[in-house]
């Protein structure tokens, strides 16, 4: 179950609550008793690791680097653009 963060708009008290995604948001502040809690948006606390994710799928696998224009190659590959002149 995920943790949700709340802040009371009345007294400023902040708290975390572990709730099901389907649970209704909390409303009553445990400090002041007012129905003034609002759910905060925070960064997720997980990372996608292992194979099959964008970060690993598209990284350079150590292949031969392309020949650069400074080394005598053509920037666009054809030699006909202004960058190659």
N, C-alpha and C positions, 0 to 999 in steps of 0.2 A: 504494500500500500504506500502511496506517495505521502510526503509531508507537505502541508500547505502553511504558508505564513499569513498572519493576520495582524492588523493594526486597528486600534480603537480610535475613531475620529474624535471621540469625546475627551479621553484622558491621555492618548498617545501610547498606551501599553501595547507591546508587541508580543506575539506568541506563535508557536508552531504547533500544529495538530496533525496527527497521522489519521487520514481519513480515506475511505474508499472514493473512487472517482465518482461513483453514483450518489454519494452522501450529499445532503444539502449543506451549503456553506454555514459556518457558525455565525451567530448574530450577537449574542450577549457577551459582553466583556466580563471576564472573571474578576477584574479589579474594581471597576466602578458600577457594574451591573446594568449599564445602558445597552440598548440594542444598536450599537454603533460600530461593530467590527466590519472591516472591509478586507477582502482577500488581496494580498500583494502579489505582484508578478516578480518572480525571481529566476535566477539562472538554474538550469537543470544540473543535477549533481551526478551525471553519468557521462561516460565516453563510449563511443562505439569503437571497439578494438578488434583486431584480427583481420583475416582476409575477407574480401567481399565488400568492403566499404570504399567510398570515394578516395579517401586519403591514400589507401594502398593500391587501388586499381590504376590510378593515373600517374603515379610517381615514376620518374625515370628509373629504369631497372639497370642502369649502368652500361647502357649500350654505347656504341661509338657516337661521339658528339658530331653534329653537323658541321661542315666546313664553313667558317665565317667569312664575311666579306673582307675583313682585314687580312685574312690568311690567303687571299687570292680567289676565294669563292664568290658566288653571287648571292646577294641578300634575298632576292626573290626566287632564285633558282634558275632563272632563264637568261639573265644578263641583259635584258632589254629595258629595264626600268631605270628611272633617274637615280635611284639609290645605288645602282650597280656601276654607274659611270664615274 
